Amino acid sequence: MDYSEATERISRKFKKTGNEIDRGKVEGKLRRLIEEFGVQPAEAERSVTNELNKEFNIAPAGPQGMPGPGSGATGEKKIAEARPGDWVTVEGKVVSLATPASPAIAQSGILADESGAIRFVVWAKSNAPKMNEGAWYRIESAVVDEYKNIPNLKVHSGTTIAAIDRTDALIPTPCAIKELRPGIGSVRAKVLQEWDVTHDRMLQSGLLGDETGTVKFIIWKEQGKEKLVPGSVYSIFYAQVDEFNERLSLNITGATIMQEEGDIAISGGGDVEIRGSLVHIAPGSGIIKRCPVSGCNRALSRQNYCPIHEIQPRFEYDLRIKGWLDDGEKTHNLLMKRDVVEALTGMTLEQAKEIAENNPLGMDEVFLQMRDRVLGRYVVCRGREFDNRLLVNTCEKMHFESGEHAKLLNRAGGAS
């Protein structure tokens, strides 16, 4: 891009008002906005022009050259009004700070006011002052962009940040789970399930529910973070609502979390019932060993090895079944926890431990016995489907009904 041409246009514009600009400084700002922050050239030129309007105390021009409303470098907005592509000035409270994901980021977190909340990112190159959690700030000339369909407030070198004297307590009203949208949200929900974690940095994942529906939640490992208690009710404020494959999930790592008294009548709308045959019981089913370290609960290898906490001789036993259920039209990936496995197989954890510790085949014998008891059997499973996996709450064997069989035979005979 020819930065001198844009600089010349800006210079001519301000000469008409009797003001001289520092051409080197203006060209440097344009170059930084376009090359470092990816701003479109026209938007960068407008931003620099608006900053100079503020410097010279000139009201920005409106349509047809008429004076625009106010003399600020950018439009002052409530956070809920900010849209991708906007250059805004906002006042808000830093309700949470997160560990930066890259050395290029100085700070990231969530900024909120009475209207809503937005995730913010402060670039390291901006040399902006550090913001403190719980404090209020006026942020001028920040740009709103979009990442994974979620608006983000970006603080760059042209942004100014100033602390303001406000001590307002912000307590947003929780919304129903079915009303969540990508961005920042607050809910009052019950912890329905805790799942095996799938990443070394993950502290906990599971399922939250309220009267309207359910949603997956994730907590990443950070200092001071604690796991939620299954069966408990929480008010969760300022959680990040992400979307993947048209499914929402809550990242509550930086959220404000308050455990509550009472209970919630959970919606049954997310429950599914699937009837079919258990066509495969996967390895890793049967009796397994889990890491006993608080907050881990990972399945151990045969050598009692945890990928995070290494060798764990004081492991804990558990039961599970992983497999496939074929309903005649589709094959469902399923996972059954201990109580479902015990009810379906008729083998308790204590019985499985006895076999594992005394039979020559050990844990393999438990797997073989369970597989023989359920493989090929017709069952009805009830639970919830997430990420193409059925999390089974109950599973019962379907019994042969001779009367129904006779009806089918008679109908077939009549058709012939």
The 8 nearest C-alpha neighbors of each residue, nearest first, counted from 0:
[[1, 2, 40, 3, 4, 30, 5, 33],
 [0, 2, 3, 4, 5, 6, 26, 30],
 [3, 1, 5, 4, 0, 26, 6, 29],
 [2, 4, 6, 1, 5, 7, 26, 22],
 [3, 5, 7, 6, 2, 1, 8, 9],
 [6, 4, 8, 2, 7, 3, 9, 44],
 [5, 7, 3, 9, 4, 8, 26, 10],
 [6, 8, 10, 4, 5, 9, 3, 11],
 [9, 7, 5, 11, 10, 6, 12, 4],
 [8, 10, 12, 6, 7, 11, 5, 13],
 [9, 11, 7, 13, 12, 8, 6, 14],
 [12, 10, 14, 8, 9, 13, 7, 15],
 [11, 13, 9, 10, 14, 15, 8, 16],
 [14, 12, 16, 15, 18, 10, 11, 9],
 [13, 15, 17, 11, 18, 16, 12, 19],
 [14, 16, 13, 17, 12, 11, 18, 10],
 [17, 15, 13, 14, 18, 12, 57, 19],
 [16, 18, 14, 15, 13, 19, 12, 55],
 [19, 17, 14, 13, 16, 20, 15, 55],
 [20, 18, 14, 13, 21, 17, 10, 22],
 [19, 21, 22, 10, 18, 13, 25, 51],
 [22, 20, 24, 23, 25, 19, 10, 26],
 [21, 23, 25, 24, 20, 26, 6, 10],
 [24, 22, 26, 25, 21, 27, 6, 28],
 [23, 25, 27, 21, 22, 26, 28, 20],
 [26, 24, 22, 28, 27, 23, 21, 29],
 [25, 27, 29, 23, 28, 24, 6, 2],
 [28, 26, 24, 30, 25, 29, 23, 31],
 [29, 27, 31, 25, 30, 26, 32, 24],
 [28, 30, 26, 32, 27, 31, 43, 33],
 [29, 31, 27, 33, 28, 32, 34, 26],
 [30, 32, 28, 35, 34, 29, 33, 27],
 [33, 31, 36, 29, 38, 30, 35, 34],
 [32, 34, 38, 37, 30, 31, 36, 35],
 [35, 33, 31, 37, 30, 36, 32, 38],
 [36, 34, 31, 32, 37, 33, 30, 38],
 [35, 37, 32, 38, 33, 34, 31, 155],
 [36, 38, 33, 34, 35, 39, 32, 31],
 [39, 37, 33, 36, 32, 43, 40, 42],
 [38, 40, 42, 41, 43, 33, 37, 32],
 [41, 39, 43, 42, 44, 33, 38, 29],
 [40, 42, 44, 43, 39, 45, 38, 46],
 [41, 43, 45, 39, 44, 40, 46, 38],
 [44, 42, 40, 46, 45, 41, 38, 29],
 [45, 43, 41, 47, 42, 46, 48, 40],
 [44, 46, 42, 48, 43, 47, 49, 41],
 [45, 47, 43, 49, 48, 44, 42, 50],
 [46, 48, 50, 44, 49, 45, 43, 51],
 [49, 47, 45, 51, 46, 50, 44, 52],
 [48, 50, 72, 52, 46, 51, 47, 45],
 [51, 49, 72, 47, 53, 52, 48, 54],
 [50, 52, 54, 48, 53, 49, 55, 47],
 [53, 51, 57, 49, 55, 50, 54, 56],
 [52, 54, 56, 50, 51, 55, 72, 71],
 [53, 55, 51, 52, 56, 50, 57, 49],
 [54, 56, 52, 53, 57, 51, 18, 50],
 [57, 55, 53, 54, 52, 58, 70, 51],
 [56, 58, 52, 55, 53, 59, 70, 54],
 [57, 59, 70, 66, 67, 69, 52, 60],
 [60, 58, 67, 66, 70, 57, 52, 61],
 [59, 61, 66, 67, 64, 65, 58, 62],
 [60, 62, 67, 65, 66, 64, 63, 59],
 [63, 61, 64, 65, 60, 67, 66, 59],
 [64, 62, 65, 61, 60, 66, 67, 59],
 [65, 63, 60, 62, 61, 66, 67, 59],
 [64, 66, 61, 60, 63, 62, 67, 59],
 [67, 65, 60, 61, 58, 59, 64, 68],
 [66, 68, 61, 60, 59, 58, 69, 65],
 [69, 67, 66, 70, 58, 59, 61, 60],
 [70, 68, 71, 58, 67, 59, 66, 74],
 [71, 69, 58, 53, 59, 57, 72, 56],
 [72, 70, 73, 69, 53, 74, 49, 58],
 [73, 71, 49, 50, 53, 140, 70, 52],
 [74, 72, 87, 71, 140, 86, 88, 75],
 [73, 75, 87, 88, 76, 71, 86, 72],
 [76, 74, 88, 87, 89, 73, 77, 71],
 [77, 75, 89, 80, 88, 74, 78, 87],
 [76, 78, 80, 79, 89, 114, 81, 75],
 [77, 79, 80, 81, 115, 116, 76, 114],
 [78, 80, 115, 114, 77, 81, 116, 117],
 [81, 79, 78, 77, 76, 82, 114, 115],
 [82, 80, 78, 79, 85, 76, 143, 83],
 [81, 83, 85, 84, 143, 80, 150, 144],
 [84, 82, 144, 143, 85, 145, 150, 81],
 [83, 85, 143, 144, 82, 86, 142, 145],
 [86, 84, 143, 83, 82, 142, 87, 81],
 [87, 85, 142, 141, 73, 140, 143, 84],
 [88, 86, 74, 73, 140, 141, 75, 85],
 [87, 89, 139, 75, 140, 138, 74, 73],
 [90, 88, 138, 76, 75, 137, 77, 87],
 [91, 89, 137, 136, 138, 88, 112, 135],
 [92, 90, 112, 111, 135, 136, 110, 89],
 [91, 93, 135, 111, 110, 134, 94, 133],
 [92, 94, 110, 132, 133, 95, 134, 109],
 [95, 93, 133, 92, 109, 132, 110, 111],
 [96, 94, 108, 109, 93, 253, 132, 97],
 [95, 97, 108, 107, 132, 109, 253, 98],
 [98, 96, 108, 107, 99, 253, 95, 106],
 [97, 99, 100, 96, 107, 106, 221, 108],
 [100, 98, 101, 104, 106, 107, 97, 105],
 [99, 101, 98, 104, 102, 103, 97, 107],
 [100, 102, 103, 104, 99, 105, 98, 123],
 [103, 101, 104, 105, 100, 99, 123, 122],
 [102, 104, 101, 123, 122, 105, 124, 100],
 [105, 103, 122, 123, 102, 101, 106, 99],
 [104, 106, 123, 122, 121, 103, 99, 102],
 [107, 105, 121, 104, 99, 120, 108, 122],
 [108, 106, 120, 119, 97, 96, 99, 121],
 [107, 109, 96, 97, 95, 119, 118, 110],
 [108, 110, 118, 95, 117, 119, 94, 93],
 [109, 111, 93, 92, 117, 116, 91, 94],
 [112, 110, 116, 91, 92, 115, 117, 93],
 [111, 113, 91, 114, 115, 92, 116, 78],
 [112, 114, 115, 169, 111, 171, 77, 78],
 [115, 113, 79, 112, 78, 77, 116, 111],
 [116, 114, 79, 112, 111, 78, 113, 117],
 [115, 117, 111, 110, 183, 78, 112, 109],
 [118, 116, 110, 109, 151, 119, 183, 111],
 [117, 119, 109, 151, 108, 110, 152, 120],
 [120, 118, 152, 151, 107, 108, 109, 153],
 [119, 121, 107, 153, 106, 154, 152, 122],
 [122, 120, 154, 106, 105, 104, 153, 107],
 [121, 123, 104, 124, 125, 105, 155, 103],
 [122, 124, 105, 104, 103, 125, 126, 121],
 [125, 123, 122, 126, 156, 155, 103, 127],
 [124, 126, 156, 155, 127, 123, 122, 154],
 [127, 125, 124, 123, 128, 156, 122, 155],
 [126, 128, 125, 129, 160, 121, 159, 156],
 [129, 127, 130, 126, 160, 161, 159, 125],
 [130, 128, 127, 131, 106, 105, 126, 160],
 [129, 131, 128, 132, 134, 93, 136, 106],
 [132, 130, 134, 133, 129, 93, 96, 135],
 [131, 133, 93, 134, 95, 94, 96, 130],
 [132, 134, 93, 94, 92, 131, 135, 95],
 [135, 133, 92, 132, 131, 93, 136, 130],
 [136, 134, 92, 91, 163, 162, 165, 93],
 [137, 135, 162, 163, 161, 90, 91, 138],
 [136, 138, 90, 161, 160, 89, 162, 139],
 [139, 137, 160, 89, 88, 159, 136, 90],
 [138, 140, 88, 159, 158, 141, 137, 160],
 [141, 139, 158, 87, 88, 73, 86, 72],
 [142, 140, 154, 158, 87, 86, 139, 153],
 [141, 143, 86, 153, 152, 85, 87, 144],
 [144, 142, 152, 83, 85, 151, 84, 153],
 [143, 145, 83, 151, 84, 150, 142, 152],
 [144, 146, 150, 149, 151, 83, 148, 147],
 [145, 147, 149, 148, 150, 151, 144, 83],
 [146, 148, 149, 145, 242, 241, 150, 181],
 [149, 147, 146, 145, 150, 181, 182, 242],
 [148, 150, 182, 146, 145, 147, 181, 151],
 [151, 149, 145, 144, 83, 146, 143, 148],
 [152, 150, 118, 144, 119, 143, 145, 153],
 [151, 153, 119, 143, 142, 118, 120, 141],
 [154, 152, 120, 142, 141, 119, 121, 143],
 [153, 155, 121, 141, 158, 120, 122, 152],
 [156, 154, 125, 158, 157, 122, 153, 121],
 [155, 157, 125, 158, 124, 126, 154, 127],
 [156, 158, 155, 159, 140, 125, 141, 154],
 [159, 157, 140, 155, 141, 156, 139, 154],
 [158, 160, 139, 138, 157, 161, 140, 127],
 [161, 159, 138, 137, 139, 136, 158, 162],
 [160, 162, 137, 136, 163, 138, 159, 128],
 [161, 163, 136, 135, 137, 160, 164, 134],
 [164, 162, 136, 135, 165, 161, 137, 134],
 [163, 165, 166, 162, 135, 136, 134, 167],
 [164, 166, 167, 163, 135, 134, 136, 92],
 [165, 167, 168, 164, 135, 134, 133, 92],
 [168, 166, 165, 169, 92, 135, 112, 134],
 [169, 167, 170, 166, 133, 92, 165, 113],
 [168, 170, 167, 171, 113, 112, 111, 92],
 [171, 169, 168, 172, 236, 113, 173, 167],
 [172, 170, 169, 173, 236, 185, 113, 115],
 [171, 173, 174, 170, 185, 186, 236, 187],
 [174, 172, 186, 185, 187, 171, 175, 236],
 [173, 175, 186, 185, 176, 178, 172, 179],
 [174, 176, 178, 177, 211, 186, 173, 179],
 [175, 177, 178, 179, 212, 211, 174, 213],
 [176, 178, 175, 179, 211, 212, 213, 174],
 [179, 177, 175, 176, 174, 180, 211, 184],
 [180, 178, 176, 177, 184, 175, 181, 174],
 [179, 181, 182, 178, 240, 184, 247, 183],
 [182, 180, 240, 241, 149, 242, 148, 183],
 [183, 181, 149, 240, 239, 180, 184, 150],
 [182, 184, 239, 240, 238, 237, 116, 117],
 [185, 183, 238, 237, 240, 239, 179, 182],
 [184, 186, 236, 173, 237, 235, 174, 238],
 [187, 185, 173, 174, 235, 234, 188, 175],
 [188, 186, 234, 233, 173, 235, 209, 185],
 [187, 189, 209, 208, 232, 233, 207, 186],
 [188, 190, 232, 208, 207, 231, 191, 230],
 [189, 191, 207, 229, 230, 231, 192, 206],
 [192, 190, 206, 207, 230, 189, 229, 208],
 [191, 193, 206, 205, 190, 229, 194, 207],
 [192, 194, 205, 204, 206, 229, 195, 191],
 [195, 193, 205, 204, 196, 192, 203, 206],
 [194, 196, 197, 297, 193, 204, 296, 203],
 [195, 197, 198, 203, 204, 194, 201, 297],
 [196, 198, 195, 199, 201, 204, 200, 297],
 [199, 197, 201, 200, 196, 202, 219, 195],
 [198, 200, 201, 307, 197, 196, 306, 202],
 [201, 199, 198, 220, 219, 202, 221, 197],
 [200, 202, 219, 198, 220, 199, 203, 196],
 [203, 201, 220, 219, 218, 200, 294, 226],
 [204, 202, 218, 201, 217, 196, 226, 205],
 [205, 203, 217, 216, 194, 193, 196, 218],
 [204, 206, 193, 194, 192, 216, 215, 203],
 [205, 207, 215, 192, 191, 214, 216, 190],
 [208, 206, 190, 214, 189, 213, 191, 188],
 [209, 207, 213, 188, 189, 212, 265, 214],
 [208, 210, 265, 188, 211, 212, 263, 266],
 [209, 211, 266, 265, 264, 212, 263, 208],
 [212, 210, 266, 209, 177, 176, 175, 213],
 [211, 213, 266, 208, 209, 177, 176, 210],
 [212, 214, 208, 207, 176, 209, 206, 269],
 [213, 215, 207, 206, 248, 208, 216, 247],
 [214, 216, 206, 248, 205, 207, 249, 217],
 [217, 215, 249, 204, 205, 248, 250, 206],
 [216, 218, 204, 250, 203, 251, 249, 219],
 [219, 217, 252, 203, 202, 251, 250, 201],
 [220, 218, 201, 202, 252, 200, 221, 217],
 [219, 221, 202, 200, 201, 218, 224, 222],
 [222, 220, 224, 223, 219, 252, 98, 202],
 [221, 223, 224, 220, 225, 219, 98, 252],
 [222, 224, 221, 225, 220, 226, 252, 253],
 [225, 223, 222, 221, 220, 226, 252, 218],
 [226, 224, 223, 227, 202, 294, 218, 220],
 [225, 227, 203, 228, 224, 202, 294, 218],
 [228, 226, 229, 225, 190, 231, 203, 233],
 [227, 229, 231, 230, 226, 190, 232, 193],
 [230, 228, 190, 231, 191, 192, 227, 193],
 [229, 231, 190, 191, 189, 228, 232, 192],
 [232, 230, 229, 189, 228, 190, 233, 258],
 [231, 233, 189, 259, 188, 258, 262, 190],
 [234, 232, 258, 259, 257, 188, 187, 235],
 [233, 235, 187, 257, 256, 186, 258, 236],
 [234, 236, 256, 186, 185, 255, 233, 187],
 [235, 237, 185, 255, 254, 238, 256, 234],
 [238, 236, 254, 184, 185, 183, 239, 255],
 [239, 237, 251, 254, 184, 183, 236, 250],
 [238, 240, 183, 250, 249, 182, 241, 184],
 [239, 241, 249, 181, 182, 183, 248, 238],
 [242, 240, 248, 181, 247, 239, 249, 243],
 [241, 243, 247, 246, 245, 181, 248, 244],
 [242, 244, 246, 245, 247, 241, 248, 147],
 [243, 245, 246, 242, 247, 386, 241, 248],
 [244, 246, 243, 242, 247, 241, 248, 181],
 [247, 245, 243, 242, 244, 248, 241, 386],
 [246, 248, 242, 241, 243, 240, 245, 214],
 [247, 249, 215, 241, 216, 240, 214, 242],
 [250, 248, 216, 240, 239, 251, 238, 217],
 [249, 251, 217, 239, 252, 238, 216, 218],
 [250, 252, 238, 254, 253, 218, 249, 217],
 [253, 251, 218, 219, 254, 250, 217, 224],
 [252, 254, 251, 95, 97, 96, 255, 238],
 [253, 255, 251, 238, 237, 236, 252, 256],
 [254, 256, 236, 235, 237, 257, 253, 238],
 [255, 257, 235, 234, 254, 236, 233, 258],
 [258, 256, 234, 233, 259, 235, 255, 236],
 [259, 257, 233, 232, 234, 256, 260, 231],
 [260, 258, 233, 232, 257, 261, 234, 231],
 [259, 261, 232, 262, 258, 231, 233, 263],
 [262, 260, 259, 263, 232, 231, 233, 258],
 [261, 263, 232, 264, 260, 189, 231, 259],
 [262, 264, 265, 209, 189, 210, 261, 188],
 [265, 263, 210, 266, 209, 262, 208, 189],
 [266, 264, 210, 209, 263, 208, 267, 211],
 [267, 265, 210, 268, 211, 212, 209, 264],
 [266, 268, 270, 269, 265, 212, 210, 211],
 [267, 269, 266, 270, 212, 211, 271, 213],
 [268, 270, 267, 383, 212, 271, 213, 266],
 [271, 269, 383, 382, 267, 268, 381, 272],
 [270, 272, 382, 381, 383, 273, 269, 384],
 [271, 273, 381, 380, 274, 382, 379, 270],
 [274, 272, 380, 379, 381, 271, 275, 326],
 [275, 273, 379, 326, 378, 380, 272, 377],
 [274, 276, 326, 325, 377, 378, 324, 273],
 [275, 277, 377, 325, 324, 376, 375, 278],
 [278, 276, 324, 375, 374, 279, 376, 323],
 [277, 279, 375, 276, 323, 324, 374, 325],
 [280, 278, 323, 322, 277, 281, 374, 324],
 [281, 279, 322, 321, 370, 323, 374, 282],
 [280, 282, 322, 321, 284, 279, 283, 320],
 [283, 281, 284, 280, 321, 366, 285, 322],
 [282, 284, 281, 285, 321, 287, 320, 319],
 [283, 285, 320, 282, 319, 321, 281, 366],
 [286, 284, 366, 318, 319, 365, 320, 287],
 [285, 287, 318, 317, 362, 365, 284, 351],
 [288, 286, 317, 316, 318, 285, 289, 298],
 [289, 287, 316, 299, 315, 298, 314, 317],
 [290, 288, 298, 315, 297, 296, 299, 314],
 [289, 291, 296, 297, 314, 292, 299, 295],
 [292, 290, 314, 315, 289, 296, 293, 313],
 [293, 291, 295, 290, 294, 296, 308, 311],
 [294, 292, 295, 291, 296, 290, 226, 202],
 [293, 295, 292, 296, 202, 226, 203, 225],
 [294, 296, 297, 292, 293, 290, 291, 202],
 [297, 295, 290, 289, 291, 294, 298, 292],
 [298, 296, 290, 289, 295, 299, 195, 305],
 [297, 299, 289, 288, 290, 296, 287, 300],
 [300, 298, 303, 305, 304, 289, 288, 290],
 [299, 301, 303, 304, 302, 298, 305, 288],
 [300, 302, 303, 299, 304, 288, 287, 362],
 [301, 303, 300, 304, 299, 310, 311, 305],
 [304, 302, 300, 299, 301, 311, 310, 312],
 [303, 305, 310, 309, 300, 299, 302, 311],
 [304, 306, 309, 299, 308, 307, 310, 290],
 [307, 305, 309, 308, 304, 299, 199, 297],
 [308, 306, 305, 309, 199, 295, 304, 297],
 [307, 309, 305, 306, 310, 311, 304, 292],
 [310, 308, 305, 304, 306, 307, 311, 303],
 [311, 309, 304, 303, 305, 312, 308, 302],
 [310, 312, 313, 303, 314, 304, 309, 290],
 [311, 313, 314, 310, 303, 304, 302, 290],
 [314, 312, 311, 315, 291, 290, 303, 310],
 [313, 315, 291, 290, 312, 289, 311, 288],
 [314, 316, 289, 288, 291, 290, 317, 313],
 [317, 315, 288, 287, 289, 314, 286, 318],
 [316, 318, 287, 286, 288, 337, 315, 319],
 [319, 317, 286, 337, 285, 287, 336, 348],
 [320, 318, 336, 337, 335, 284, 285, 340],
 [319, 321, 284, 335, 334, 285, 322, 340],
 [322, 320, 334, 281, 284, 333, 280, 335],
 [321, 323, 280, 281, 279, 333, 332, 320],
 [322, 324, 332, 279, 331, 278, 277, 333],
 [323, 325, 277, 331, 276, 330, 278, 275],
 [324, 326, 330, 275, 276, 327, 329, 331],
 [325, 327, 275, 328, 274, 329, 324, 276],
 [328, 326, 325, 329, 275, 330, 276, 274],
 [329, 327, 326, 330, 325, 275, 331, 324],
 [330, 328, 326, 325, 327, 331, 324, 275],
 [329, 331, 325, 324, 323, 326, 332, 328],
 [332, 330, 324, 323, 333, 325, 329, 388],
 [331, 333, 323, 388, 322, 389, 324, 387],
 [334, 332, 389, 388, 322, 321, 323, 390],
 [333, 335, 321, 390, 320, 391, 389, 336],
 [336, 334, 320, 391, 319, 339, 340, 321],
 [337, 335, 319, 339, 338, 340, 318, 334],
 [336, 338, 318, 340, 319, 339, 341, 317],
 [337, 339, 341, 340, 336, 342, 335, 318],
 [340, 338, 342, 341, 337, 336, 393, 335],
 [341, 339, 337, 343, 338, 342, 344, 319],
 [340, 342, 347, 346, 338, 345, 339, 344],
 [343, 341, 339, 345, 340, 344, 338, 346],
 [342, 344, 340, 341, 345, 339, 395, 394],
 [345, 343, 346, 341, 342, 340, 372, 369],
 [344, 346, 341, 342, 343, 347, 340, 372],
 [347, 345, 341, 344, 350, 351, 348, 342],
 [348, 346, 341, 350, 349, 351, 345, 342],
 [347, 349, 351, 350, 352, 318, 346, 317],
 [350, 348, 352, 347, 351, 353, 346, 354],
 [351, 349, 353, 347, 352, 348, 346, 354],
 [350, 352, 348, 354, 353, 349, 355, 365],
 [353, 351, 355, 349, 354, 350, 356, 348],
 [352, 354, 350, 351, 356, 355, 357, 349],
 [353, 355, 351, 358, 357, 352, 356, 361],
 [356, 354, 361, 362, 352, 353, 357, 358],
 [355, 357, 353, 354, 361, 352, 358, 362],
 [358, 356, 354, 355, 353, 359, 361, 352],
 [357, 359, 361, 354, 360, 355, 356, 364],
 [360, 358, 361, 357, 364, 355, 356, 354],
 [361, 359, 364, 358, 363, 362, 355, 365],
 [362, 360, 355, 358, 363, 359, 364, 356],
 [361, 363, 355, 365, 364, 286, 360, 366],
 [364, 362, 366, 365, 361, 360, 367, 355],
 [363, 365, 367, 360, 362, 366, 361, 368],
 [364, 366, 362, 368, 363, 367, 285, 351],
 [367, 365, 285, 363, 369, 364, 368, 370],
 [366, 368, 364, 370, 365, 369, 371, 363],
 [369, 367, 371, 365, 370, 366, 364, 372],
 [370, 368, 372, 366, 371, 367, 365, 344],
 [369, 371, 367, 374, 372, 368, 373, 366],
 [370, 372, 368, 369, 373, 374, 367, 366],
 [371, 373, 369, 370, 344, 368, 374, 376],
 [372, 374, 376, 370, 371, 375, 369, 344],
 [375, 373, 370, 277, 376, 371, 278, 372],
 [376, 374, 277, 278, 276, 373, 377, 279],
 [375, 377, 373, 374, 276, 277, 378, 396],
 [376, 378, 276, 275, 397, 396, 375, 277],
 [379, 377, 396, 397, 395, 275, 274, 276],
 [378, 380, 274, 395, 273, 394, 396, 397],
 [381, 379, 394, 273, 272, 393, 378, 391],
 [382, 380, 272, 393, 271, 391, 392, 394],
 [381, 383, 391, 392, 270, 390, 271, 389],
 [384, 382, 270, 390, 389, 271, 269, 385],
 [383, 385, 389, 388, 390, 387, 386, 382],
 [386, 384, 388, 387, 389, 383, 390, 215],
 [385, 387, 388, 384, 246, 389, 244, 332],
 [388, 386, 385, 384, 332, 389, 331, 333],
 [389, 387, 332, 385, 333, 384, 386, 390],
 [388, 390, 384, 333, 383, 391, 332, 334],
 [391, 389, 334, 383, 382, 333, 384, 388],
 [390, 392, 382, 335, 393, 381, 389, 334],
 [391, 393, 382, 381, 390, 339, 394, 335],
 [394, 392, 381, 391, 339, 380, 395, 382],
 [393, 395, 380, 379, 381, 343, 339, 378],
 [396, 394, 378, 379, 343, 397, 380, 393],
 [395, 397, 378, 377, 398, 379, 394, 376],
 [398, 396, 378, 377, 395, 379, 399, 376],
 [399, 397, 396, 400, 377, 378, 395, 376],
 [398, 400, 401, 397, 404, 403, 402, 377],
 [399, 401, 403, 402, 398, 404, 405, 397],
 [402, 400, 404, 403, 405, 399, 406, 398],
 [401, 403, 405, 404, 400, 406, 407, 399],
 [402, 404, 406, 405, 400, 401, 407, 399],
 [403, 405, 401, 407, 402, 406, 408, 400],
 [406, 404, 408, 402, 407, 403, 409, 401],
 [405, 407, 403, 409, 404, 408, 410, 402],
 [406, 408, 410, 404, 405, 409, 411, 403],
 [409, 407, 411, 405, 410, 406, 412, 404],
 [410, 408, 412, 406, 411, 407, 413, 405],
 [409, 411, 407, 413, 412, 408, 406, 414],
 [410, 412, 408, 414, 409, 413, 407, 415],
 [413, 411, 409, 415, 414, 410, 408, 407],
 [412, 414, 410, 415, 411, 409, 408, 407],
 [415, 413, 411, 412, 410, 409, 408, 407],
 [414, 412, 413, 411, 410, 409, 408, 407]]
